[in-house]
Amino acid sequence: MSNKKVQKFIVMAMIIIMLASTIVFGVSAIL
């Protein structure tokens, strides 16, 4: 696995985690 693929995967994972935490926070705020 090359360095660029690893960096891309880390960036994707960070974006997904940010989106998921934002959705969870929004849902808990509504409830």
MOPAC internal coordinates of N, CA, C and O (Angstrom, degrees):
PM7 1SCF
backbone

  N    0.0000 0     0.00 0     0.00 0    0    0    0
  C    1.4700 1     0.00 0     0.00 0    1    0    0
  C    1.5359 1   108.66 1     0.00 0    2    1    0
  O    1.2310 1   121.05 1   -50.69 1    3    2    1
  N    1.3168 1   115.59 1   129.31 1    3    2    1
  C    1.4688 1   119.90 1  -177.16 1    5    3    2
  C    1.5324 1   110.86 1   -83.68 1    6    5    3
  O    1.2310 1   121.20 1   -14.66 1    7    6    5
  N    1.3287 1   115.32 1   165.34 1    7    6    5
  C    1.4670 1   121.11 1  -176.98 1    9    7    6
  C    1.5269 1   111.99 1   -63.24 1   10    9    7
  O    1.2310 1   120.48 1   139.75 1   11   10    9
  N    1.3411 1   116.68 1   -40.25 1   11   10    9
  C    1.4754 1   120.13 1  -177.40 1   13   11   10
  C    1.5256 1   110.55 1   -64.85 1   14   13   11
  O    1.2310 1   120.07 1   141.61 1   15   14   13
  N    1.3390 1   117.47 1   -38.39 1   15   14   13
  C    1.4666 1   120.25 1   178.50 1   17   15   14
  C    1.5227 1   110.27 1   -64.08 1   18   17   15
  O    1.2310 1   120.88 1   138.88 1   19   18   17
  N    1.3334 1   115.92 1   -41.12 1   19   18   17
  C    1.4679 1   120.16 1   179.73 1   21   19   18
  C    1.5235 1   109.78 1   -63.90 1   22   21   19
  O    1.2310 1   120.27 1   135.11 1   23   22   21
  N    1.3403 1   117.08 1   -44.89 1   23   22   21
  C    1.4725 1   120.91 1   179.46 1   25   23   22
  C    1.5253 1   110.68 1   -60.82 1   26   25   23
  O    1.2310 1   120.50 1   136.31 1   27   26   25
  N    1.3455 1   116.65 1   -43.69 1   27   26   25
  C    1.4705 1   121.05 1   179.89 1   29   27   26
  C    1.5317 1   109.85 1   -60.87 1   30   29   27
  O    1.2310 1   120.82 1   136.79 1   31   30   29
  N    1.3502 1   116.05 1   -43.21 1   31   30   29
  C    1.4612 1   120.98 1  -179.04 1   33   31   30
  C    1.5296 1   110.54 1   -63.60 1   34   33   31
  O    1.2310 1   120.45 1   137.89 1   35   34   33
  N    1.3465 1   116.74 1   -42.11 1   35   34   33
  C    1.4708 1   120.95 1  -179.82 1   37   35   34
  C    1.5287 1   110.03 1   -64.06 1   38   37   35
  O    1.2310 1   120.36 1   136.50 1   39   38   37
  N    1.3366 1   116.91 1   -43.50 1   39   38   37
  C    1.4745 1   120.85 1   179.41 1   41   39   38
  C    1.5236 1   110.14 1   -62.25 1   42   41   39
  O    1.2310 1   120.32 1   134.88 1   43   42   41
  N    1.3392 1   116.99 1   -45.12 1   43   42   41
  C    1.4651 1   121.13 1   178.87 1   45   43   42
  C    1.5246 1   110.43 1   -60.50 1   46   45   43
  O    1.2310 1   120.51 1   134.83 1   47   46   45
  N    1.3346 1   116.62 1   -45.17 1   47   46   45
  C    1.4648 1   120.97 1  -179.14 1   49   47   46
  C    1.5291 1   110.53 1   -61.73 1   50   49   47
  O    1.2310 1   120.33 1   137.05 1   51   50   49
  N    1.3310 1   116.97 1   -42.95 1   51   50   49
  C    1.4714 1   120.77 1   179.81 1   53   51   50
  C    1.5260 1   110.82 1   -62.62 1   54   53   51
  O    1.2310 1   120.27 1   137.60 1   55   54   53
  N    1.3460 1   117.08 1   -42.40 1   55   54   53
  C    1.4676 1   121.03 1   179.94 1   57   55   54
  C    1.5284 1   109.76 1   -63.74 1   58   57   55
  O    1.2310 1   120.47 1   136.33 1   59   58   57
  N    1.3452 1   116.71 1   -43.67 1   59   58   57
  C    1.4690 1   121.00 1  -179.47 1   61   59   58
  C    1.5272 1   109.89 1   -63.14 1   62   61   59
  O    1.2310 1   120.27 1   136.94 1   63   62   61
  N    1.3394 1   117.10 1   -43.06 1   63   62   61
  C    1.4707 1   120.85 1  -179.99 1   65   63   62
  C    1.5304 1   109.78 1   -63.46 1   66   65   63
  O    1.2310 1   120.35 1   137.63 1   67   66   65
  N    1.3325 1   116.94 1   -42.37 1   67   66   65
  C    1.4684 1   120.69 1   179.21 1   69   67   66
  C    1.5280 1   110.85 1   -62.24 1   70   69   67
  O    1.2310 1   120.37 1   134.80 1   71   70   69
  N    1.3338 1   116.90 1   -45.20 1   71   70   69
  C    1.4645 1   120.84 1   179.94 1   73   71   70
  C    1.5269 1   110.36 1   -63.57 1   74   73   71
  O    1.2310 1   120.57 1   135.07 1   75   74   73
  N    1.3344 1   116.52 1   -44.93 1   75   74   73
  C    1.4659 1   120.90 1  -178.40 1   77   75   74
  C    1.5255 1   110.59 1   -62.09 1   78   77   75
  O    1.2310 1   120.11 1   134.71 1   79   78   77
  N    1.3375 1   117.39 1   -45.29 1   79   78   77
  C    1.4681 1   120.30 1  -179.14 1   81   79   78
  C    1.5275 1   110.57 1   -66.43 1   82   81   79
  O    1.2310 1   120.21 1   144.52 1   83   82   81
  N    1.3290 1   117.21 1   -35.48 1   83   82   81
  C    1.4672 1   120.74 1   177.71 1   85   83   82
  C    1.5242 1   110.41 1   -64.85 1   86   85   83
  O    1.2310 1   120.33 1   136.27 1   87   86   85
  N    1.3385 1   116.98 1   -43.73 1   87   86   85
  C    1.4717 1   121.63 1   179.72 1   89   87   86
  C    1.5276 1   109.63 1   -63.96 1   90   89   87
  O    1.2310 1   120.41 1   133.77 1   91   90   89
  N    1.3408 1   116.82 1   -46.23 1   91   90   89
  C    1.4713 1   120.92 1  -179.57 1   93   91   90
  C    1.5272 1   109.73 1   -61.16 1   94   93   91
  O    1.2310 1   120.07 1   136.04 1   95   94   93
  N    1.3357 1   117.47 1   -43.96 1   95   94   93
  C    1.4692 1   121.53 1   179.92 1   97   95   94
  C    1.5326 1   110.08 1   -63.00 1   98   97   95
  O    1.2310 1   120.24 1   137.56 1   99   98   97
  N    1.3314 1   117.15 1   -42.44 1   99   98   97
  C    1.4581 1   121.10 1   179.59 1  101   99   98
  C    1.5165 1   112.08 1   -63.97 1  102  101   99
  O    1.2310 1   120.63 1   137.06 1  103  102  101
  N    1.3314 1   116.40 1   -42.94 1  103  102  101
  C    1.4695 1   120.80 1   179.71 1  105  103  102
  C    1.5267 1   109.96 1   -65.27 1  106  105  103
  O    1.2310 1   120.13 1   135.37 1  107  106  105
  N    1.3268 1   117.35 1   -44.63 1  107  106  105
  C    1.4713 1   120.34 1  -179.47 1  109  107  106
  C    1.5307 1   110.29 1   -66.56 1  110  109  107
  O    1.2310 1   119.97 1   148.41 1  111  110  109
  N    1.3395 1   117.66 1   -31.59 1  111  110  109
  C    1.4622 1   120.70 1   177.83 1  113  111  110
  C    1.5314 1   110.23 1   -68.83 1  114  113  111
  O    1.2310 1   120.65 1   141.23 1  115  114  113
  N    1.3477 1   116.36 1   -38.77 1  115  114  113
  C    1.4704 1   120.88 1   179.08 1  117  115  114
  C    1.5329 1   109.48 1   -67.18 1  118  117  115
  O    1.2310 1   120.84 1   136.40 1  119  118  117
  N    1.3307 1   116.00 1   -43.60 1  119  118  117
  C    1.4645 1   120.22 1   179.90 1  121  119  118
  C    1.5331 1   109.02 1   -79.33 1  122  121  119
  O    1.2310 1   120.10 1   180.00 1  123  122  121

